[in-house]
Amino acid sequence: MAGVTTVYVFNGPNLNLLGTRRPEVYGTATLADVEALCREECAAAGMELDFRQSNHEGDLVDWIQEAGAAVKAGRAVGAVVNAGAYTHTSVALHDAIEGAELPVVEVHISNVHRREPFRHRSYLSPVAAGIVVGFGVRGYALAIRGLCPTS
Ligand code: DQA
């Protein structure tokens, strides 16, 4: 069950391979390292972390709906979402974020705009509260800061 002030972090396909997948693009940190840095950032902000990864689009849709309900119930502030390649293809994720009215910060480890043209389009950006692109895995910490209320 989500805590009073949960931050969700959702990771999409192939992000379970972080550390070994194209390290020249994504770096050498593993997904476990990313979870640890997110946990540290949340703890510093007095927030609880709910960190997940799936290779399946429907899981991400379900989690976005769940997180939207948690925000509406006052138990969460929103979600950091790195949807991986679904970023560039998924109307379903766009509709889920919009439909659930979930505050989302979209994250990409790499600068997608310096890469292949098919990575330049994001179906998430038009429904995201903010975007962090190209800062490596540190972008997750920046995105968490963006979601957390400032004192
Ligand atoms: C990514 C960029 C996407 O284009 C790619 O499909 C990924 C990772 C990133 O974090 O840089 O899987 O989202």
Backbone and ligand atoms as CSV (ligand in chain L), in Angstrom:
chain,resi,resn,atom,element,x,y,z
A,1,MET,N,N,0.855,-1.213,0.000
A,1,MET,CA,C,0.000,0.000,0.000
A,1,MET,C,C,0.883,1.253,0.000
A,2,ALA,N,N,0.529,2.199,-0.824
A,2,ALA,CA,C,1.331,3.413,-0.945
A,2,ALA,C,C,1.259,4.225,0.348
A,3,GLY,N,N,2.356,4.860,0.702
A,3,GLY,CA,C,2.396,5.691,1.904
A,3,GLY,C,C,1.734,7.035,1.661
A,4,VAL,N,N,1.768,7.887,2.689
A,4,VAL,CA,C,1.079,9.176,2.608
A,4,VAL,C,C,1.672,10.040,1.514
A,5,THR,N,N,2.980,9.968,1.348
A,5,THR,CA,C,3.635,10.853,0.388
A,5,THR,C,C,4.551,10.046,-0.526
A,6,THR,N,N,3.920,9.227,-1.303
A,6,THR,CA,C,4.699,8.344,-2.172
A,6,THR,C,C,5.071,9.029,-3.482
A,7,VAL,N,N,6.277,8.739,-3.945
A,7,VAL,CA,C,6.701,9.075,-5.304
A,7,VAL,C,C,6.845,7.752,-6.047
A,8,TYR,N,N,6.149,7.637,-7.173
A,8,TYR,CA,C,6.306,6.454,-8.012
A,8,TYR,C,C,7.398,6.701,-9.035
A,9,VAL,N,N,8.167,5.663,-9.333
A,9,VAL,CA,C,9.114,5.714,-10.454
A,9,VAL,C,C,8.852,4.469,-11.296
A,10,PHE,N,N,8.398,4.692,-12.528
A,10,PHE,CA,C,8.064,3.597,-13.431
A,10,PHE,C,C,9.059,3.550,-14.586
A,11,ASN,N,N,9.598,2.360,-14.808
A,11,ASN,CA,C,10.570,2.145,-15.890
A,11,ASN,C,C,10.007,1.159,-16.893
A,12,GLY,N,N,10.172,1.471,-18.161
A,12,GLY,CA,C,9.639,0.635,-19.227
A,12,GLY,C,C,10.643,-0.367,-19.767
A,13,PRO,N,N,10.407,-0.824,-20.985
A,13,PRO,CA,C,11.136,-1.960,-21.548
A,13,PRO,C,C,12.639,-1.734,-21.670
A,14,ASN,N,N,13.349,-2.804,-21.367
A,14,ASN,CA,C,14.809,-2.892,-21.515
A,14,ASN,C,C,15.596,-2.129,-20.458
A,15,LEU,N,N,14.899,-1.384,-19.609
A,15,LEU,CA,C,15.634,-0.655,-18.572
A,15,LEU,C,C,16.144,-1.605,-17.486
A,16,ASN,N,N,15.640,-2.834,-17.459
A,16,ASN,CA,C,16.213,-3.862,-16.580
A,16,ASN,C,C,17.636,-4.231,-17.018
A,17,LEU,N,N,17.998,-3.851,-18.247
A,17,LEU,CA,C,19.341,-4.175,-18.767
A,17,LEU,C,C,20.365,-3.071,-18.507
A,18,LEU,N,N,19.937,-2.022,-17.794
A,18,LEU,CA,C,20.879,-0.916,-17.524
A,18,LEU,C,C,22.155,-1.450,-16.881
A,19,GLY,N,N,23.280,-0.883,-17.311
A,19,GLY,CA,C,24.575,-1.331,-16.788
A,19,GLY,C,C,25.327,-2.131,-17.834
A,20,THR,N,N,24.559,-2.933,-18.600
A,20,THR,CA,C,25.209,-3.724,-19.661
A,20,THR,C,C,24.725,-3.315,-21.049
A,21,ARG,N,N,23.558,-2.660,-21.123
A,21,ARG,CA,C,22.991,-2.262,-22.411
A,21,ARG,C,C,23.610,-0.941,-22.859
A,22,ARG,N,N,24.315,-0.979,-23.980
A,22,ARG,CA,C,24.898,0.217,-24.581
A,22,ARG,C,C,25.449,1.214,-23.546
A,23,PRO,N,N,26.451,0.811,-22.764
A,23,PRO,CA,C,26.960,1.693,-21.702
A,23,PRO,C,C,27.461,3.039,-22.219
A,24,GLU,N,N,27.878,3.076,-23.513
A,24,GLU,CA,C,28.352,4.352,-24.073
A,24,GLU,C,C,27.187,5.349,-24.216
A,25,VAL,N,N,25.970,4.842,-24.215
A,25,VAL,CA,C,24.781,5.709,-24.316
A,25,VAL,C,C,24.135,5.897,-22.944
A,26,TYR,N,N,23.988,4.785,-22.194
A,26,TYR,CA,C,23.198,4.819,-20.957
A,26,TYR,C,C,24.036,4.781,-19.687
A,27,GLY,N,N,25.376,4.617,-19.834
A,27,GLY,CA,C,26.230,4.564,-18.656
A,27,GLY,C,C,26.311,3.163,-18.070
A,28,THR,N,N,26.973,3.056,-16.920
A,28,THR,CA,C,27.238,1.730,-16.336
A,28,THR,C,C,26.409,1.474,-15.078
A,29,ALA,N,N,25.639,2.443,-14.642
A,29,ALA,CA,C,24.787,2.217,-13.460
A,29,ALA,C,C,23.717,1.188,-13.800
A,30,THR,N,N,23.430,0.321,-12.852
A,30,THR,CA,C,22.372,-0.675,-13.035
A,30,THR,C,C,21.040,-0.081,-12.566
A,31,LEU,N,N,19.956,-0.821,-12.848
A,31,LEU,CA,C,18.636,-0.355,-12.384
A,31,LEU,C,C,18.588,-0.341,-10.853
A,32,ALA,N,N,19.302,-1.289,-10.230
A,32,ALA,CA,C,19.368,-1.297,-8.752
A,32,ALA,C,C,20.067,-0.033,-8.250
A,33,ASP,N,N,21.101,0.415,-8.971
A,33,ASP,CA,C,21.772,1.678,-8.609
A,33,ASP,C,C,20.799,2.854,-8.741
A,34,VAL,N,N,19.996,2.821,-9.810
A,34,VAL,CA,C,19.025,3.911,-10.030
A,34,VAL,C,C,18.002,3.916,-8.894
A,35,GLU,N,N,17.552,2.717,-8.514
A,35,GLU,CA,C,16.586,2.639,-7.409
A,35,GLU,C,C,17.201,3.223,-6.135
A,36,ALA,N,N,18.474,2.900,-5.882
A,36,ALA,CA,C,19.146,3.407,-4.671
A,36,ALA,C,C,19.239,4.931,-4.695
A,37,LEU,N,N,19.546,5.488,-5.865
A,37,LEU,CA,C,19.660,6.958,-5.913
A,37,LEU,C,C,18.296,7.622,-5.767
A,38,CYS,N,N,17.252,6.967,-6.288
A,38,CYS,CA,C,15.888,7.495,-6.128
A,38,CYS,C,C,15.466,7.424,-4.655
A,39,ARG,N,N,15.848,6.318,-3.998
A,39,ARG,CA,C,15.481,6.140,-2.585
A,39,ARG,C,C,16.130,7.234,-1.732
A,40,GLU,N,N,17.381,7.542,-2.053
A,40,GLU,CA,C,18.106,8.587,-1.323
A,40,GLU,C,C,17.424,9.947,-1.526
A,41,GLU,N,N,17.080,10.236,-2.771
A,41,GLU,CA,C,16.454,11.524,-3.093
A,41,GLU,C,C,15.095,11.644,-2.395
A,42,CYS,N,N,14.324,10.558,-2.396
A,42,CYS,CA,C,13.009,10.571,-1.739
A,42,CYS,C,C,13.166,10.742,-0.233
A,43,ALA,N,N,14.127,10.039,0.337
A,43,ALA,CA,C,14.338,10.133,1.790
A,43,ALA,C,C,14.680,11.571,2.171
A,44,ALA,N,N,15.518,12.216,1.359
A,44,ALA,CA,C,15.911,13.606,1.633
A,44,ALA,C,C,14.700,14.534,1.578
A,45,ALA,N,N,13.714,14.167,0.778
A,45,ALA,CA,C,12.505,14.995,0.643
A,45,ALA,C,C,11.396,14.525,1.581
A,46,GLY,N,N,11.682,13.527,2.411
A,46,GLY,CA,C,10.674,13.003,3.333
A,46,GLY,C,C,9.579,12.212,2.626
A,47,MET,N,N,9.920,11.625,1.485
A,47,MET,CA,C,8.936,10.891,0.685
A,47,MET,C,C,9.243,9.399,0.690
A,48,GLU,N,N,8.235,8.635,0.387
A,48,GLU,CA,C,8.393,7.192,0.220
A,48,GLU,C,C,8.529,6.894,-1.271
A,49,LEU,N,N,9.313,5.870,-1.603
A,49,LEU,CA,C,9.529,5.523,-3.016
A,49,LEU,C,C,8.828,4.222,-3.367
A,50,ASP,N,N,8.158,4.213,-4.511
A,50,ASP,CA,C,7.616,2.960,-5.074
A,50,ASP,C,C,8.207,2.836,-6.477
A,51,PHE,N,N,9.197,1.953,-6.625
A,51,PHE,CA,C,10.028,1.876,-7.836
A,51,PHE,C,C,9.727,0.579,-8.574
A,52,ARG,N,N,9.395,0.679,-9.865
A,52,ARG,CA,C,9.002,-0.516,-10.629
A,52,ARG,C,C,9.588,-0.489,-12.043
A,53,GLN,N,N,9.679,-1.674,-12.636
A,53,GLN,CA,C,10.092,-1.804,-14.049
A,53,GLN,C,C,9.284,-2.918,-14.687
A,54,SER,N,N,8.861,-2.681,-15.936
A,54,SER,CA,C,8.222,-3.756,-16.699
A,54,SER,C,C,8.560,-3.625,-18.171
A,55,ASN,N,N,8.624,-4.766,-18.822
A,55,ASN,CA,C,8.804,-4.782,-20.279
A,55,ASN,C,C,7.466,-4.773,-21.004
A,56,HIS,N,N,6.359,-4.678,-20.255
A,56,HIS,CA,C,5.025,-4.836,-20.845
A,56,HIS,C,C,4.214,-3.543,-20.745
A,57,GLU,N,N,3.726,-3.096,-21.870
A,57,GLU,CA,C,3.009,-1.819,-21.950
A,57,GLU,C,C,1.801,-1.787,-21.006
A,58,GLY,N,N,1.044,-2.894,-20.983
A,58,GLY,CA,C,-0.165,-2.948,-20.147
A,58,GLY,C,C,0.133,-2.790,-18.663
A,59,ASP,N,N,1.275,-3.313,-18.215
A,59,ASP,CA,C,1.657,-3.109,-16.807
A,59,ASP,C,C,1.803,-1.622,-16.527
A,60,LEU,N,N,2.445,-0.915,-17.466
A,60,LEU,CA,C,2.667,0.521,-17.271
A,60,LEU,C,C,1.335,1.267,-17.248
A,61,VAL,N,N,0.406,0.866,-18.109
A,61,VAL,CA,C,-0.938,1.481,-18.120
A,61,VAL,C,C,-1.606,1.255,-16.760
A,62,ASP,N,N,-1.570,0.005,-16.274
A,62,ASP,CA,C,-2.193,-0.308,-14.972
A,62,ASP,C,C,-1.552,0.513,-13.851
A,63,TRP,N,N,-0.237,0.613,-13.878
A,63,TRP,CA,C,0.466,1.331,-12.796
A,63,TRP,C,C,0.147,2.832,-12.841
A,64,ILE,N,N,0.040,3.388,-14.036
A,64,ILE,CA,C,-0.294,4.815,-14.162
A,64,ILE,C,C,-1.698,5.069,-13.591
A,65,GLN,N,N,-2.634,4.171,-13.892
A,65,GLN,CA,C,-3.991,4.328,-13.349
A,65,GLN,C,C,-3.977,4.216,-11.818
A,66,GLU,N,N,-3.202,3.251,-11.316
A,66,GLU,CA,C,-3.085,3.053,-9.859
A,66,GLU,C,C,-2.491,4.306,-9.204
A,67,ALA,N,N,-1.451,4.850,-9.830
A,67,ALA,CA,C,-0.785,6.030,-9.268
A,67,ALA,C,C,-1.709,7.249,-9.319
A,68,GLY,N,N,-2.478,7.381,-10.394
A,68,GLY,CA,C,-3.432,8.494,-10.502
A,68,GLY,C,C,-4.448,8.435,-9.375
A,69,ALA,N,N,-4.930,7.238,-9.064
A,69,ALA,CA,C,-5.892,7.074,-7.965
A,69,ALA,C,C,-5.237,7.419,-6.627
A,70,ALA,N,N,-3.967,7.031,-6.456
A,70,ALA,CA,C,-3.257,7.324,-5.195
A,70,ALA,C,C,-3.057,8.828,-5.022
A,71,VAL,N,N,-2.779,9.531,-6.123
A,71,VAL,CA,C,-2.631,10.995,-6.045
A,71,VAL,C,C,-3.971,11.618,-5.662
A,72,LYS,N,N,-5.034,11.139,-6.294
A,72,LYS,CA,C,-6.371,11.695,-5.980
A,72,LYS,C,C,-6.753,11.444,-4.532
A,73,ALA,N,N,-6.277,10.319,-3.981
A,73,ALA,CA,C,-6.582,9.986,-2.579
A,73,ALA,C,C,-5.632,10.687,-1.612
A,74,GLY,N,N,-4.681,11.468,-2.135
A,74,GLY,CA,C,-3.750,12.216,-1.287
A,74,GLY,C,C,-2.605,11.388,-0.752
A,75,ARG,N,N,-2.383,10.212,-1.345
A,75,ARG,CA,C,-1.332,9.325,-0.835
A,75,ARG,C,C,-0.039,9.406,-1.636
A,76,ALA,N,N,-0.048,10.136,-2.747
A,76,ALA,CA,C,1.135,10.199,-3.611
A,76,ALA,C,C,1.173,11.553,-4.309
A,77,VAL,N,N,2.374,11.907,-4.782
A,77,VAL,CA,C,2.497,13.211,-5.457
A,77,VAL,C,C,2.552,13.070,-6.979
A,78,GLY,N,N,2.903,11.898,-7.461
A,78,GLY,CA,C,2.981,11.730,-8.917
A,78,GLY,C,C,3.999,10.668,-9.270
A,79,ALA,N,N,4.374,10.630,-10.540
A,79,ALA,CA,C,5.269,9.574,-11.013
A,79,ALA,C,C,6.355,10.126,-11.927
A,80,VAL,N,N,7.550,9.597,-11.730
A,80,VAL,CA,C,8.642,9.778,-12.682
A,80,VAL,C,C,8.535,8.599,-13.639
A,81,VAL,N,N,8.482,8.884,-14.931
A,81,VAL,CA,C,8.277,7.804,-15.898
A,81,VAL,C,C,9.369,7.835,-16.967
A,82,ASN,N,N,10.128,6.733,-17.034
A,82,ASN,CA,C,10.997,6.496,-18.185
A,82,ASN,C,C,10.368,5.326,-18.933
A,83,ALA,N,N,9.625,5.646,-19.961
A,83,ALA,CA,C,8.857,4.617,-20.677
A,83,ALA,C,C,9.695,3.914,-21.739
A,84,GLY,N,N,11.008,4.208,-21.791
A,84,GLY,CA,C,11.857,3.563,-22.793
A,84,GLY,C,C,11.273,3.778,-24.186
A,85,ALA,N,N,11.332,2.752,-25.013
A,85,ALA,CA,C,10.887,2.888,-26.401
A,85,ALA,C,C,9.384,3.140,-26.531
A,86,TYR,N,N,8.598,2.786,-25.495
A,86,TYR,CA,C,7.154,3.080,-25.569
A,86,TYR,C,C,6.890,4.582,-25.628
A,87,THR,N,N,7.860,5.366,-25.152
A,87,THR,CA,C,7.764,6.822,-25.276
A,87,THR,C,C,7.406,7.231,-26.703
A,88,HIS,N,N,8.029,6.537,-27.647
A,88,HIS,CA,C,7.958,6.965,-29.051
A,88,HIS,C,C,6.829,6.290,-29.823
A,89,THR,N,N,6.082,5.415,-29.148
A,89,THR,CA,C,5.055,4.634,-29.867
A,89,THR,C,C,3.690,4.608,-29.192
A,90,SER,N,N,3.626,4.923,-27.895
A,90,SER,CA,C,2.438,4.491,-27.152
A,90,SER,C,C,1.375,5.554,-26.928
A,91,VAL,N,N,0.333,5.478,-27.749
A,91,VAL,CA,C,-0.866,6.294,-27.507
A,91,VAL,C,C,-1.525,5.828,-26.207
A,92,ALA,N,N,-1.401,4.522,-25.900
A,92,ALA,CA,C,-2.021,3.979,-24.674
A,92,ALA,C,C,-1.440,4.639,-23.418
A,93,LEU,N,N,-0.127,4.880,-23.400
A,93,LEU,CA,C,0.471,5.538,-22.232
A,93,LEU,C,C,0.067,7.012,-22.174
A,94,HIS,N,N,0.017,7.649,-23.324
A,94,HIS,CA,C,-0.471,9.038,-23.389
A,94,HIS,C,C,-1.871,9.122,-22.779
A,95,ASP,N,N,-2.759,8.235,-23.254
A,95,ASP,CA,C,-4.149,8.266,-22.786
A,95,ASP,C,C,-4.258,7.917,-21.299
A,96,ALA,N,N,-3.398,7.002,-20.841
A,96,ALA,CA,C,-3.443,6.605,-19.423
A,96,ALA,C,C,-3.076,7.784,-18.521
A,97,ILE,N,N,-2.011,8.508,-18.886
A,97,ILE,CA,C,-1.569,9.652,-18.064
A,97,ILE,C,C,-2.647,10.731,-18.058
A,98,GLU,N,N,-3.181,10.985,-19.257
A,98,GLU,CA,C,-4.230,12.013,-19.374
A,98,GLU,C,C,-5.483,11.579,-18.604
A,99,GLY,N,N,-5.878,10.330,-18.805
A,99,GLY,CA,C,-7.115,9.834,-18.196
A,99,GLY,C,C,-7.026,9.744,-16.684
A,100,ALA,N,N,-5.849,9.384,-16.183
A,100,ALA,CA,C,-5.669,9.244,-14.734
A,100,ALA,C,C,-5.336,10.581,-14.077
A,101,GLU,N,N,-5.112,11.610,-14.904
A,101,GLU,CA,C,-4.722,12.950,-14.420
A,101,GLU,C,C,-3.509,12.841,-13.484
A,102,LEU,N,N,-2.568,12.008,-13.896
A,102,LEU,CA,C,-1.385,11.753,-13.068
A,102,LEU,C,C,-0.280,12.769,-13.367
A,103,PRO,N,N,0.203,13.502,-12.356
A,103,PRO,CA,C,1.381,14.349,-12.572
A,103,PRO,C,C,2.599,13.473,-12.887
A,104,VAL,N,N,3.174,13.692,-14.059
A,104,VAL,CA,C,4.287,12.865,-14.528
A,104,VAL,C,C,5.473,13.737,-14.895
A,105,VAL,N,N,6.657,13.331,-14.460
A,105,VAL,CA,C,7.880,13.888,-15.026
A,105,VAL,C,C,8.494,12.798,-15.901
A,106,GLU,N,N,8.586,13.096,-17.175
A,106,GLU,CA,C,9.161,12.158,-18.157
A,106,GLU,C,C,10.681,12.250,-18.081
A,107,VAL,N,N,11.327,11.097,-18.004
A,107,VAL,CA,C,12.796,11.069,-17.911
A,107,VAL,C,C,13.383,10.230,-19.031
A,108,HIS,N,N,14.479,10.717,-19.595
A,108,HIS,CA,C,15.315,9.899,-20.477
A,108,HIS,C,C,16.768,10.075,-20.056
A,109,ILE,N,N,17.431,8.950,-19.906
A,109,ILE,CA,C,18.837,8.974,-19.494
A,109,ILE,C,C,19.679,9.648,-20.571
A,110,SER,N,N,19.430,9.264,-21.803
A,110,SER,CA,C,20.166,9.842,-22.940
A,110,SER,C,C,19.426,11.078,-23.456
A,111,ASN,N,N,20.148,11.898,-24.207
A,111,ASN,CA,C,19.492,13.032,-24.881
A,111,ASN,C,C,18.889,12.505,-26.183
A,112,VAL,N,N,17.616,12.163,-26.113
A,112,VAL,CA,C,16.937,11.536,-27.255
A,112,VAL,C,C,16.956,12.434,-28.498
A,113,HIS,N,N,17.086,13.732,-28.283
A,113,HIS,CA,C,17.056,14.670,-29.420
A,113,HIS,C,C,18.372,14.710,-30.196
A,114,ARG,N,N,19.412,14.127,-29.617
A,114,ARG,CA,C,20.700,13.992,-30.348
A,114,ARG,C,C,20.791,12.666,-31.058
A,115,ARG,N,N,19.745,11.860,-30.935
A,115,ARG,CA,C,19.814,10.487,-31.449
A,115,ARG,C,C,18.942,10.340,-32.708
A,116,GLU,N,N,18.574,9.119,-33.039
A,116,GLU,CA,C,17.845,8.856,-34.278
A,116,GLU,C,C,16.522,9.640,-34.309
A,117,PRO,N,N,16.097,10.045,-35.488
A,117,PRO,CA,C,14.858,10.826,-35.593
A,117,PRO,C,C,13.638,10.152,-34.950
A,118,PHE,N,N,13.592,8.801,-34.971
A,118,PHE,CA,C,12.408,8.154,-34.383
A,118,PHE,C,C,12.332,8.349,-32.864
A,119,ARG,N,N,13.441,8.798,-32.253
A,119,ARG,CA,C,13.423,9.069,-30.805
A,119,ARG,C,C,13.043,10.515,-30.495
A,120,HIS,N,N,12.855,11.327,-31.518
A,120,HIS,CA,C,12.576,12.750,-31.278
A,120,HIS,C,C,11.126,12.991,-30.901
A,121,ARG,N,N,10.263,12.029,-31.244
A,121,ARG,CA,C,8.852,12.201,-30.936
A,121,ARG,C,C,8.516,11.481,-29.638
A,122,SER,N,N,7.831,12.184,-28.741
A,122,SER,CA,C,7.358,11.559,-27.504
A,122,SER,C,C,5.850,11.706,-27.405
A,123,TYR,N,N,5.176,10.578,-27.174
A,123,TYR,CA,C,3.730,10.615,-26.929
A,123,TYR,C,C,3.433,11.013,-25.482
A,124,LEU,N,N,4.477,11.023,-24.642
A,124,LEU,CA,C,4.261,11.368,-23.232
A,124,LEU,C,C,4.387,12.869,-22.980
A,125,SER,N,N,5.295,13.523,-23.719
A,125,SER,CA,C,5.587,14.929,-23.417
A,125,SER,C,C,4.355,15.831,-23.374
A,126,PRO,N,N,3.380,15.657,-24.304
A,126,PRO,CA,C,2.224,16.560,-24.263
A,126,PRO,C,C,1.351,16.406,-23.019
A,127,VAL,N,N,1.515,15.291,-22.288
A,127,VAL,CA,C,0.707,15.100,-21.073
A,127,VAL,C,C,1.596,15.058,-19.819
A,128,ALA,N,N,2.874,15.408,-19.976
A,128,ALA,CA,C,3.804,15.432,-18.835
A,128,ALA,C,C,3.802,16.807,-18.183
A,129,ALA,N,N,4.045,16.825,-16.862
A,129,ALA,CA,C,4.215,18.103,-16.162
A,129,ALA,C,C,5.579,18.686,-16.485
A,130,GLY,N,N,6.570,17.813,-16.686
A,130,GLY,CA,C,7.923,18.262,-16.992
A,130,GLY,C,C,8.720,17.137,-17.620
A,131,ILE,N,N,9.885,17.499,-18.135
A,131,ILE,CA,C,10.718,16.540,-18.864
A,131,ILE,C,C,12.171,16.736,-18.449
A,132,VAL,N,N,12.882,15.639,-18.201
A,132,VAL,CA,C,14.321,15.684,-17.906
A,132,VAL,C,C,15.006,14.728,-18.872
A,133,VAL,N,N,15.877,15.283,-19.690
A,133,VAL,CA,C,16.457,14.516,-20.798
A,133,VAL,C,C,17.963,14.737,-20.854
A,134,GLY,N,N,18.736,13.654,-20.903
A,134,GLY,CA,C,20.146,13.782,-21.256
A,134,GLY,C,C,21.114,13.976,-20.112
A,135,PHE,N,N,20.654,13.848,-18.860
A,135,PHE,CA,C,21.543,14.032,-17.712
A,135,PHE,C,C,21.992,12.712,-17.109
A,136,GLY,N,N,21.870,11.636,-17.880
A,136,GLY,CA,C,22.225,10.330,-17.334
A,136,GLY,C,C,21.221,9.928,-16.257
A,137,VAL,N,N,21.632,8.968,-15.421
A,137,VAL,CA,C,20.697,8.488,-14.400
A,137,VAL,C,C,20.435,9.539,-13.318
A,138,ARG,N,N,21.292,10.572,-13.234
A,138,ARG,CA,C,21.029,11.675,-12.288
A,138,ARG,C,C,19.717,12.378,-12.602
A,139,GLY,N,N,19.253,12.221,-13.844
A,139,GLY,CA,C,17.974,12.812,-14.240
A,139,GLY,C,C,16.813,12.324,-13.392
A,140,TYR,N,N,16.921,11.092,-12.880
A,140,TYR,CA,C,15.844,10.571,-12.015
A,140,TYR,C,C,15.735,11.415,-10.742
A,141,ALA,N,N,16.894,11.766,-10.178
A,141,ALA,CA,C,16.894,12.570,-8.946
A,141,ALA,C,C,16.321,13.960,-9.226
A,142,LEU,N,N,16.696,14.526,-10.372
A,142,LEU,CA,C,16.173,15.849,-10.742
A,142,LEU,C,C,14.658,15.787,-10.916
A,143,ALA,N,N,14.191,14.705,-11.523
A,143,ALA,CA,C,12.749,14.552,-11.758
A,143,ALA,C,C,11.995,14.410,-10.433
A,144,ILE,N,N,12.574,13.663,-9.489
A,144,ILE,CA,C,11.933,13.519,-8.171
A,144,ILE,C,C,11.832,14.882,-7.500
A,145,ARG,N,N,12.904,15.657,-7.596
A,145,ARG,CA,C,12.871,17.013,-7.019
A,145,ARG,C,C,11.774,17.849,-7.645
A,146,GLY,N,N,11.612,17.674,-8.945
A,146,GLY,CA,C,10.573,18.430,-9.655
A,146,GLY,C,C,9.176,18.065,-9.200
A,147,LEU,N,N,8.990,16.818,-8.797
A,147,LEU,CA,C,7.657,16.358,-8.389
A,147,LEU,C,C,7.326,16.733,-6.948
A,148,CYS,N,N,8.383,16.793,-6.098
A,148,CYS,CA,C,8.139,16.969,-4.672
A,148,CYS,C,C,7.783,18.420,-4.358
A,149,PRO,N,N,6.820,18.620,-3.472
A,149,PRO,CA,C,6.461,19.971,-3.106
A,149,PRO,C,C,7.640,20.664,-2.437
A,150,THR,N,N,7.841,21.948,-2.739
A,150,THR,CA,C,8.954,22.687,-2.114
A,150,THR,C,C,8.475,23.285,-0.796
A,151,SER,N,N,9.406,23.350,0.174
A,151,SER,CA,C,8.994,23.901,1.479
A,151,SER,C,C,9.240,25.388,1.505
L,1,DQA,C1,C,15.477,6.019,-23.132
L,1,DQA,C2,C,15.517,6.527,-24.579
L,1,DQA,C3,C,14.612,5.697,-25.461
L,1,DQA,O1,O,14.664,6.168,-26.800
L,1,DQA,C4,C,15.063,4.246,-25.448
L,1,DQA,O2,O,14.177,3.463,-26.213
L,1,DQA,C5,C,15.212,3.715,-24.075
L,1,DQA,C6,C,15.842,4.548,-23.062
L,1,DQA,C7,C,16.480,6.787,-22.234
L,1,DQA,O3,O,16.332,6.676,-21.029
L,1,DQA,O4,O,17.386,7.456,-22.737
L,1,DQA,O5,O,14.899,2.552,-23.818
L,1,DQA,O6,O,14.187,6.220,-22.613
